[in-house]
């Protein structure tokens, strides 16, 4: 009877050490950033309806996003805020299916990667209600 108990304990200890080694290996890989997909993304820009981000640029002087109005109604963009950069006052009217370039000035370091959440405050033509569209911009900072 004592031999069966000893075999069970040895079995559990062997697998316990194997599982512990696997957890340590995964922890080391996570520490060195192997599981950080943001490092490998070249860049992207996306915003929610009614806008569409046609293109973008992340420069040392600021972030520019070309927004297209896909909503079918004329809108007036009041402000565009990019987290980590700042707020740009736009006050631009964008007609349906037209586009405008919005630039938010800020100081960034060339060669670094940038990722910021975009918040667009706008108003539909003939409406007194302020609306909001959100998204993200990510890319490598160029000179």
C-alpha positions as CSV (number, residue, x, y, z in Angstrom):
1,X,0.0,0.0,0.0
2,X,2.8,2.4,0.8
3,X,4.3,1.9,-2.7
4,X,1.2,3.0,-4.5
5,X,1.2,6.3,-2.5
6,X,4.8,6.9,-3.3
7,X,4.3,6.3,-7.0
8,X,1.4,8.8,-7.1
9,X,3.5,11.5,-5.3
10,X,6.4,11.0,-7.7
11,X,4.1,11.2,-10.7
12,X,2.5,14.4,-9.4
13,X,6.0,15.9,-8.6
14,X,7.4,15.1,-12.0
15,X,4.5,16.7,-13.8
16,X,4.5,19.6,-11.4
17,X,8.1,20.5,-12.2
18,X,7.3,20.2,-15.9
19,X,4.3,22.6,-15.6
20,X,6.4,25.0,-13.4
21,X,9.1,25.1,-16.1
22,X,6.6,25.8,-18.8
23,X,5.1,28.7,-16.8
24,X,8.5,30.2,-16.2
25,X,9.3,29.9,-19.9
26,X,6.1,31.7,-20.9
27,X,6.7,34.4,-18.2
28,X,10.2,35.1,-19.6
29,X,8.9,35.3,-23.2
30,X,6.1,37.7,-22.0
31,X,8.7,39.8,-20.2
32,X,10.8,40.3,-23.3
33,X,7.7,41.3,-25.4
34,X,7.2,38.3,-27.6
35,X,3.5,38.4,-27.0
36,X,3.2,42.2,-27.7
37,X,1.6,42.3,-31.2
38,X,1.7,46.1,-31.1
39,X,5.4,46.1,-31.8
40,X,4.9,44.3,-35.1
41,X,2.0,46.4,-36.5
42,X,3.3,48.8,-39.1
43,X,0.4,51.2,-38.7
44,X,-3.3,51.7,-39.0
45,X,-6.0,54.3,-38.7
46,X,-9.6,53.5,-38.1
47,X,-12.7,55.5,-36.9
48,X,-16.3,54.6,-36.3
49,X,-19.2,55.6,-38.5
50,X,-20.1,58.0,-40.1
51,X,-16.4,58.6,-40.8
52,X,-13.8,56.6,-42.6
53,X,-10.0,57.1,-42.3
54,X,-8.7,57.1,-45.8
55,X,-5.1,57.8,-44.9
56,X,-2.9,59.1,-42.0
57,X,0.6,60.3,-41.2
58,X,2.4,60.5,-37.9
59,X,5.2,63.1,-38.1
60,X,7.4,64.8,-35.5
61,X,5.2,67.9,-35.7
62,X,1.8,66.2,-35.3
63,X,-0.7,63.6,-36.5
64,X,-2.8,64.0,-39.6
65,X,-5.8,61.9,-40.5
66,X,-7.8,62.2,-43.8
67,X,-11.4,61.6,-42.8
68,X,-14.2,60.8,-45.3
69,X,-17.8,61.4,-44.4
70,X,-19.7,58.2,-45.3
71,X,-22.8,59.1,-43.4
72,X,-24.9,60.5,-46.2
73,X,-25.5,63.7,-44.3
74,X,-23.5,66.9,-44.1
75,X,-21.6,67.3,-40.8
76,X,-19.5,69.9,-39.1
77,X,-16.4,68.6,-37.3
78,X,-15.8,70.8,-34.2
79,X,-12.8,69.1,-32.5
80,X,-10.5,66.2,-33.0
81,X,-8.7,64.8,-30.0
82,X,-5.8,62.3,-30.2
83,X,-4.7,60.8,-26.9
84,X,-1.0,61.3,-26.3
85,X,-1.0,64.3,-28.8
86,X,-3.7,66.8,-28.0
87,X,-6.8,68.5,-29.4
88,X,-7.2,70.2,-32.7
89,X,-9.9,72.7,-33.3
90,X,-11.2,72.1,-36.8
91,X,-14.6,73.8,-37.3
92,X,-14.8,72.3,-40.8
93,X,-17.9,71.5,-42.7
94,X,-17.8,68.1,-44.5
95,X,-20.4,67.4,-47.0
96,X,-21.7,63.8,-47.6
97,X,-19.1,61.6,-49.4
98,X,-16.4,64.3,-49.2
99,X,-13.2,64.2,-47.2
100,X,-11.1,66.6,-45.2
101,X,-7.6,66.4,-43.6
102,X,-7.4,67.0,-39.9
103,X,-4.1,67.7,-38.2
104,X,-3.5,67.6,-34.5
105,X,-0.2,69.4,-33.6
106,X,2.1,67.8,-31.1
107,X,5.8,67.1,-30.6
108,X,6.8,63.4,-31.2
109,X,10.2,61.8,-31.5
110,X,11.3,60.4,-34.9
111,X,11.7,56.7,-35.0
112,X,9.4,55.9,-32.1
113,X,6.0,54.2,-32.5
114,X,2.9,56.1,-31.7
115,X,-0.6,54.9,-30.9
116,X,-3.4,57.2,-29.8
117,X,-7.2,57.0,-29.4
118,X,-9.0,59.4,-31.7
119,X,-12.2,61.2,-30.6
120,X,-14.1,63.3,-33.2
121,X,-16.8,65.7,-31.9
122,X,-19.2,66.7,-34.7
123,X,-22.7,67.9,-35.4
124,X,-25.0,67.0,-38.2
125,X,-26.3,69.8,-40.4
126,X,-29.4,71.4,-39.0
127,X,-29.0,69.7,-35.6
128,X,-28.1,71.2,-32.2
129,X,-26.9,67.9,-30.7
130,X,-23.2,67.1,-30.5
131,X,-22.2,63.6,-31.6
132,X,-19.0,61.7,-31.1
133,X,-17.0,59.2,-33.2
134,X,-14.0,57.3,-31.9
135,X,-11.1,55.3,-33.3
136,X,-7.4,54.7,-33.2
137,X,-4.3,55.9,-35.0
138,X,-1.0,53.9,-34.8
139,X,2.2,54.2,-36.8
140,X,5.9,54.9,-36.8
141,X,6.9,58.6,-36.3
142,X,8.7,60.0,-39.3
143,X,10.5,63.4,-39.7
